[in-house]
Structure formats: C-alpha cells, structure tokens
Amino acid sequence: MSSVIDATRRLDISTEAWKVSRLARDYTPPSPEHPDGSGRLYLPKHQRLWSWKNKRGLKKQQALIDSILHNYPVPTIILNAVDDGMRERWEVYDGRHRVETIWRFVNDKFGIMVDGAEVKYSALAAADQSRFNDRTLPVVITADASPTQLGEVFIRLNSGKALSQADYCHACRDTPLIEATLDIIESNVDRFRPLFGVDISSRELVPNWVGIALGLSTGVAGNMTTSFERIQVHLDDTVNIDRVTAGMDALFDLYTRAAAATASSPSELKRYVKIGFINAFFLADLMQSDYETAVTNWVRVISHIRTTMNSSLVITSGAQNLTTDKINAVHRKVHAWLSTGSMPLNDTGSEDSEDE
C-alpha cells in the first residue's frame, strides 16, 4: 500500500524543554511602540488581549508560579519559528499567558502568597530563584507553519473541550479570511460603538463579522454564517476588501439613519450587532437592489421594531447560522410588509441540520 501521508500537510515540529529563565529573557510584553512585543518571543498579530486580570487573574498567575516552583506539570507551550531575516524569532501561538506570567513574576510585577504575605521574585532565597530559573517547561516548535495549520493544531489539542465558534475563529486568526476581517473591524470600532453600544471587536463577536465578511466578499448571502464548520473551507480565500468595506459603510449609514429616526435604549441596541437580527438580511438585500432603496427600506424595518417592540419581521430559525433559504424567507416577510403592511404567515425558512 502506498503512503497515506500527505507531504503538503505534514508539519515540521520539534519537542524541546526550555528553561524558565530563557522564556523570561526572550519575551517582552506588548507596548504601544511594539504591539507584538520586541523580544525573540513575540505575539502574532491579533493575539487575544491579556485576560488574567483582577483577583481571579492574579490567582491564576500565582498558581502557575507555584506549579513551577513545586514541579507540578505545566501545559505545553506552542511556538512557531520564524526567521525575520535578522534573527530567529518565535511566535507564541499558544501559551501567551504562561509566558507573560513568568516574565511578570521575574520582573516583580506581582508575588506569590506565603503565610499570608506577598513574596516577589527578588525576595526569593537564592536557591529558590535558581530552582525557578532552571525548571524546564515543555515546548513544541513548528517551523514556518501556515496560519491554517496552526489553527488546526489548536483545534485538535482542544478537541476534548467545548470550544465556541469564537474559539475556533481565534485559533485561525492569522488566516487570510479572519485576519482581513479583524483588520476591517478594528478600523470600525470607534464609529460603531455609539450605534451598537458594544465593542464590535470583542472576541465573542468575531464569528459574527467573519460571516458578514465572507458573505460580502463572495457575494453569496448564504455564506453569512457564524458556523465555523461552514467558514472553515473559506479560511484561505482572498478577501475582497472593497466589498467588505463598502458593506460596513452601508451598515454604518443604516444605523446612523435609524438612530436619527427612532431612538432605542442601550440594552436594545446590543441586539442589532448580531448577524442574524438585521445585518445579514439588510446586506443581502443590498446585494440585489439599489443602495438608497435598501437603506430606506431597512430604516423603516428598524423603526417598526423599535416602536412596536415586535421583531417578528426578522425572526427565523437558527438565525446565527443562516442559509440562503432562511434569508429569502425573511426577505419575503419584509417586502410583503413594506408593500402591503402584512406579511406571509408561518414563513420562517427551511429547517436544516446546520442550526446551532
């Protein structure tokens, strides 16, 4: 039998044991001047924000340091080796919080609790400092792995956990589709915040915008989905930036006009950020009608929802995992209401097995 191994998919990896002192020495946290860090260990673009904050986060940091000092197992850190032309560097693909916690402890940013008192690294006995620095942690290094391969590594390592659609998208944040989406969303955060009342770049909303970007870029309304299973086949697609940007501009225009026409409470505004409430239906309409007509019609729809508190016009099954049938069903209801003041009964789109 011939080999079943696909050489184009086979990763080049090495498993090493790195001393804690090396991790602390080679890592530098992000700064305004160096958003990814300036050390040989650095964060890839769109790495998630530091989340070990406040009392709960401090306890996680202290627990990690205690594990290192007392030889408890520590999860493997995954690095991707990259030669930038000047020196070898490593992207911290998985393990940013472990690496940065080590750096923070060595630099006296926090201490561990001993008999009710905080003890920082500089106050440790010389022998304890030496044990800490010499402790080795498991490190897996990939060599120039593609963003898609790195995403697959994360997904497989976490296959025993209940991952959200946002977790899957985060794992593949450096693929062409998601990276382009994140760039576009980050450039729109400030202007959309007053319209939706939320930070549209938050991690949990990433699948929402990836689905919108995919639908706009491909010109296929049915691609507007938050289902990673359906998004995954498009991760390496080249994104049509102009189409997606134009769609974001249209959304901004829509909600700016809607806000001027009918006020809404801050809590209600948050509903409108979701792909399956208004956005996908409006953008799909925009793809097949002229701009002004689409915006005007959907301002009427939003005003109707805000004044009557009745959103039945846009309700469909599995709204966060849309299909062409579901979008068309909503369009039939909306356009019937726009023209006659009534809508078809029991028209919620076809049920399918992809509903989340």
C-alpha positions as CSV (number, residue, x, y, z in Angstrom):
1,M,0.0,0.0,0.0
2,S,1.3,3.5,-0.8
3,S,1.8,6.1,1.9
4,V,-1.3,7.7,3.3
5,I,0.7,10.8,4.4
6,D,0.1,14.0,2.5
7,A,3.5,15.7,2.4
8,T,1.9,19.1,1.9
9,R,0.1,18.8,5.3
10,R,2.9,17.2,7.3
11,L,4.2,19.6,10.0
12,D,7.8,20.2,10.7
13,I,7.9,20.1,14.5
14,S,10.4,19.6,17.4
15,T,9.7,19.0,21.0
16,E,12.1,20.8,23.4
17,A,12.5,21.6,27.1
18,W,13.1,25.3,27.6
19,K,14.3,26.7,30.9
20,V,12.0,29.2,32.6
21,S,14.9,31.7,32.6
22,R,15.0,31.5,28.8
23,L,11.3,32.2,28.5
24,A,11.6,35.2,30.8
25,R,14.7,36.6,29.0
26,D,13.4,36.2,25.4
27,Y,9.9,37.6,26.0
28,T,8.9,41.3,26.1
29,P,5.2,42.2,26.6
30,P,3.4,44.3,24.0
31,S,3.7,48.1,24.2
32,P,2.4,51.0,22.1
33,E,5.7,51.1,20.2
34,H,5.8,47.3,19.8
35,P,2.2,45.9,19.8
36,D,3.5,42.3,19.4
37,G,6.5,42.7,21.8
38,S,10.1,43.3,20.8
39,G,11.7,40.2,22.1
40,R,12.6,37.0,20.3
41,L,9.4,35.5,21.7
42,Y,6.6,37.7,20.4
43,L,2.8,37.6,19.9
44,P,1.4,37.0,16.5
45,K,-1.0,39.6,15.1
46,H,-4.5,39.7,16.6
47,Q,-3.3,37.7,19.6
48,R,-6.1,37.9,22.2
49,L,-5.8,40.5,24.9
50,W,-4.4,39.8,28.3
51,S,-7.2,38.3,30.3
52,W,-5.6,37.2,33.6
53,K,-6.8,40.4,35.4
54,N,-8.2,41.3,38.7
55,K,-8.3,38.9,41.7
56,R,-9.2,35.9,39.7
57,G,-6.4,36.5,37.1
58,L,-3.9,37.1,39.9
59,K,-4.7,33.8,41.4
60,K,-4.1,32.1,38.1
61,Q,-0.7,33.8,37.8
62,Q,0.2,32.8,41.3
63,A,-0.9,29.2,40.8
64,L,1.3,29.0,37.7
65,I,4.4,30.2,39.6
66,D,3.6,27.8,42.4
67,S,3.4,25.0,39.9
68,I,6.8,25.9,38.5
69,L,8.4,26.2,41.9
70,H,6.9,22.9,43.2
71,N,7.4,20.9,40.0
72,Y,3.8,20.5,39.1
73,P,3.1,19.8,35.4
74,V,2.5,22.8,33.2
75,P,0.8,22.6,29.8
76,T,2.9,22.6,26.7
77,I,3.7,26.0,25.1
78,I,3.4,26.1,21.3
79,L,5.8,28.3,19.3
80,N,6.1,28.9,15.6
81,A,9.7,29.6,14.5
82,V,10.0,32.5,12.1
83,D,13.2,33.9,10.5
84,D,12.7,37.6,10.0
85,G,15.9,38.0,8.1
86,M,17.9,39.2,11.1
87,R,17.4,36.6,13.7
88,E,15.3,33.6,14.6
89,R,12.1,34.6,16.5
90,W,9.2,32.6,17.8
91,E,5.6,33.4,17.7
92,V,3.9,32.5,20.9
93,Y,1.0,30.7,19.3
94,D,-0.4,29.0,22.4
95,G,0.8,29.9,25.9
96,R,0.9,33.6,25.9
97,H,-0.5,33.9,29.5
98,R,2.0,31.3,30.8
99,V,5.0,33.1,29.2
100,E,3.9,36.6,30.2
101,T,3.2,35.5,33.7
102,I,6.7,34.2,34.0
103,W,8.1,37.5,32.7
104,R,5.8,39.4,35.1
105,F,7.0,37.4,38.1
106,V,10.7,37.7,37.3
107,N,10.2,41.5,36.9
108,D,8.5,41.8,40.3
109,K,5.1,42.8,38.8
110,F,3.4,40.5,41.4
111,G,4.3,38.0,44.0
112,I,3.1,34.7,45.4
113,M,1.5,34.4,48.8
114,V,3.5,32.7,51.6
115,D,2.0,32.6,55.0
116,G,-0.3,35.4,54.2
117,A,2.4,37.7,52.9
118,E,3.3,38.6,49.3
119,V,6.7,37.4,48.2
120,K,8.1,38.7,44.9
121,Y,10.8,37.1,42.8
122,S,13.6,39.4,44.0
123,A,12.8,38.4,47.6
124,L,13.2,34.7,47.0
125,A,16.1,32.8,48.5
126,A,18.9,32.4,46.0
127,A,18.4,28.6,46.0
128,D,14.6,29.1,45.2
129,Q,15.5,31.6,42.4
130,S,17.9,29.0,40.9
131,R,15.3,26.2,41.0
132,F,12.7,28.5,39.4
133,N,15.1,29.6,36.7
134,D,16.3,26.1,35.9
135,R,12.8,24.5,35.8
136,T,12.2,23.3,32.2
137,L,8.8,23.5,30.5
138,P,7.6,21.5,27.5
139,V,7.7,23.5,24.3
140,V,6.6,22.3,20.8
141,I,8.0,24.3,18.0
142,T,6.6,24.3,14.5
143,A,8.8,25.7,11.6
144,D,7.0,28.2,9.4
145,A,3.7,26.5,9.8
146,S,0.8,28.2,7.9
147,P,-1.9,30.0,9.8
148,T,-4.4,27.3,8.7
149,Q,-2.1,24.6,10.1
150,L,-1.6,26.4,13.4
151,G,-5.3,26.8,13.7
152,E,-5.8,23.1,13.2
153,V,-3.2,22.4,15.8
154,F,-5.1,24.5,18.4
155,I,-8.5,22.8,17.4
156,R,-7.1,19.3,17.7
157,L,-5.3,20.0,21.0
158,N,-8.5,21.3,22.5
159,S,-10.8,18.7,20.9
160,G,-11.8,17.4,24.3
161,K,-13.1,20.8,25.4
162,A,-16.4,22.5,24.5
163,L,-15.0,25.2,22.1
164,S,-17.2,28.1,21.0
165,Q,-17.3,29.4,17.4
166,A,-15.3,32.3,18.7
167,D,-12.6,29.9,20.0
168,Y,-12.3,28.3,16.6
169,C,-12.1,31.7,14.8
170,H,-9.4,32.9,17.3
171,A,-7.4,29.8,16.6
172,C,-7.4,30.7,12.9
173,R,-7.0,34.4,13.4
174,D,-4.0,34.6,11.1
175,T,-5.7,33.0,8.1
176,P,-6.5,35.4,5.2
177,L,-10.2,35.5,5.8
178,I,-10.1,36.1,9.6
179,E,-7.1,38.4,9.6
180,A,-8.7,40.6,6.9
181,T,-11.9,40.7,8.9
182,L,-10.2,41.6,12.1
183,D,-8.3,44.5,10.4
184,I,-11.5,45.9,9.0
185,I,-13.4,45.5,12.3
186,E,-10.6,47.2,14.3
187,S,-10.7,50.2,12.0
188,N,-14.5,50.5,12.6
189,V,-14.6,50.1,16.4
190,D,-15.0,53.7,17.4
191,R,-17.6,54.8,14.9
192,F,-19.9,51.7,15.6
193,R,-19.7,51.8,19.4
194,P,-22.4,54.5,19.8
195,L,-24.7,52.7,17.3
196,F,-24.5,49.3,19.0
197,G,-23.4,50.2,22.5
198,V,-20.7,47.5,22.4
199,D,-17.1,47.0,21.3
200,I,-17.6,45.3,17.9
201,S,-14.1,43.8,18.0
202,S,-14.7,41.7,21.1
203,R,-13.7,38.1,20.8
204,E,-17.2,36.7,21.1
205,L,-18.3,38.8,18.1
206,V,-15.6,37.7,15.7
207,P,-17.6,34.9,14.1
208,N,-20.4,37.4,13.6
209,W,-18.1,39.6,11.5
210,V,-16.3,36.8,9.7
211,G,-19.7,35.6,8.4
212,I,-20.6,39.0,7.2
213,A,-17.1,39.5,5.6
214,L,-17.4,36.1,3.9
215,G,-20.9,36.8,2.5
216,L,-19.9,40.3,1.2
217,S,-16.6,39.1,-0.2
218,T,-18.1,36.2,-2.1
219,G,-21.3,38.0,-3.0
220,V,-23.2,35.0,-1.6
221,A,-25.7,35.9,1.1
222,G,-26.0,32.3,2.2
223,N,-22.3,32.5,3.4
224,M,-23.3,34.8,6.2
225,T,-23.0,32.3,9.0
226,T,-21.2,32.0,12.3
227,S,-20.8,28.3,11.8
228,F,-17.1,27.6,11.8
229,E,-17.7,24.3,10.0
230,R,-19.0,26.3,7.1
231,I,-16.5,29.1,7.4
232,Q,-13.5,26.8,7.6
233,V,-13.5,25.9,3.9
234,H,-13.0,29.6,3.1
235,L,-10.2,30.4,5.6
236,D,-7.6,30.7,2.8
237,D,-9.8,32.7,0.5
238,T,-8.5,36.1,-0.6
239,V,-10.9,38.7,0.8
240,N,-12.4,41.4,-1.4
241,I,-11.6,44.3,0.9
242,D,-13.5,46.8,-1.2
243,R,-16.8,44.8,-1.0
244,V,-16.5,44.3,2.8
245,T,-15.5,47.9,3.5
246,A,-18.5,49.1,1.4
247,G,-20.8,46.8,3.3
248,M,-19.5,48.2,6.6
249,D,-20.0,51.7,5.4
250,A,-23.6,50.8,4.4
251,L,-24.2,49.3,7.9
252,F,-22.9,52.5,9.4
253,D,-25.2,54.6,7.2
254,L,-28.2,52.4,8.0
255,Y,-27.8,52.6,11.8
256,T,-27.0,56.3,11.7
257,R,-30.2,57.0,9.9
258,A,-32.1,54.6,12.1
259,A,-30.8,56.3,15.2
260,A,-32.0,59.6,13.9
261,A,-35.4,58.2,13.0
262,T,-36.1,56.3,16.2
263,A,-34.3,56.2,19.5
264,S,-33.5,52.9,21.3
265,S,-32.4,52.0,24.7
266,P,-28.7,51.0,25.2
267,S,-29.8,47.4,26.1
268,E,-31.9,47.2,22.9
269,L,-29.1,48.5,20.7
270,K,-27.0,45.4,21.5
271,R,-29.4,43.2,19.7
272,Y,-28.6,44.9,16.4
273,V,-24.9,43.8,16.4
274,K,-25.9,40.2,15.7
275,I,-25.6,38.9,12.2
276,G,-29.0,37.2,12.3
277,F,-31.1,40.0,13.6
278,I,-30.9,42.7,10.9
279,N,-27.4,42.8,9.4
280,A,-27.3,39.8,7.1
281,F,-30.8,40.4,5.8
282,F,-30.1,44.1,5.0
283,L,-26.7,43.3,3.4
284,A,-28.3,40.5,1.3
285,D,-31.0,43.0,0.2
286,L,-28.2,45.5,-0.7
287,M,-26.6,42.9,-3.0
288,Q,-29.7,42.7,-5.1
289,S,-31.2,46.2,-5.0
290,D,-30.0,49.8,-5.3
291,Y,-28.3,51.4,-2.3
292,E,-30.9,54.1,-1.4
293,T,-33.8,51.7,-1.6
294,A,-32.2,49.1,0.6
295,V,-31.2,51.6,3.3
296,T,-34.5,53.4,3.3
297,N,-36.5,50.1,3.5
298,W,-34.4,48.8,6.4
299,V,-34.6,52.1,8.3
300,R,-38.4,51.6,8.1
301,V,-38.0,48.0,9.4
302,I,-35.8,49.1,12.3
303,S,-38.1,51.9,13.2
304,H,-41.0,49.5,13.2
305,I,-39.2,47.1,15.5
306,R,-38.1,49.9,17.9
307,T,-41.6,51.5,18.1
308,T,-43.7,48.3,18.3
309,M,-41.1,46.1,20.2
310,N,-42.2,43.4,17.7
311,S,-39.3,41.8,15.8
312,S,-41.4,39.0,14.1
313,L,-40.5,40.5,10.7
314,V,-36.9,39.3,11.0
315,I,-37.3,36.2,13.1
316,T,-36.0,33.0,11.6
317,S,-34.9,29.6,13.0
318,G,-31.2,29.3,13.7
319,A,-30.6,33.0,12.9
320,Q,-26.9,32.8,13.8
321,N,-26.3,30.1,11.2
322,L,-28.1,31.5,8.2
323,T,-28.7,29.9,4.8
324,T,-29.9,31.3,1.5
325,D,-33.4,29.8,2.2
326,K,-33.6,31.5,5.6
327,I,-32.5,34.9,4.3
328,N,-35.0,34.6,1.4
329,A,-37.8,33.7,3.8
330,V,-37.1,36.9,5.8
331,H,-37.0,38.9,2.7
332,R,-40.4,37.7,1.7
333,K,-41.8,38.8,5.0
334,V,-40.1,42.1,5.0
335,H,-41.0,43.0,1.4
336,A,-44.6,41.9,1.9
337,W,-44.8,44.2,4.9
338,L,-43.2,47.1,3.1
339,S,-45.7,46.9,0.3
340,T,-48.9,45.8,2.0
341,G,-48.5,46.2,5.7
342,S,-48.8,42.5,6.2
343,M,-46.6,39.5,5.8
344,P,-46.8,35.8,4.9
345,L,-47.8,33.6,7.8
346,N,-45.6,30.7,9.1
347,D,-42.7,31.6,6.7
348,T,-39.6,31.1,8.7
349,G,-37.3,29.5,6.1
350,S,-36.5,25.8,5.7
351,E,-35.1,23.9,8.7
352,D,-31.7,22.4,8.2
353,S,-29.2,20.3,10.1
354,E,-26.8,23.1,10.5
355,D,-28.7,25.1,13.1
356,E,-26.7,25.8,16.2
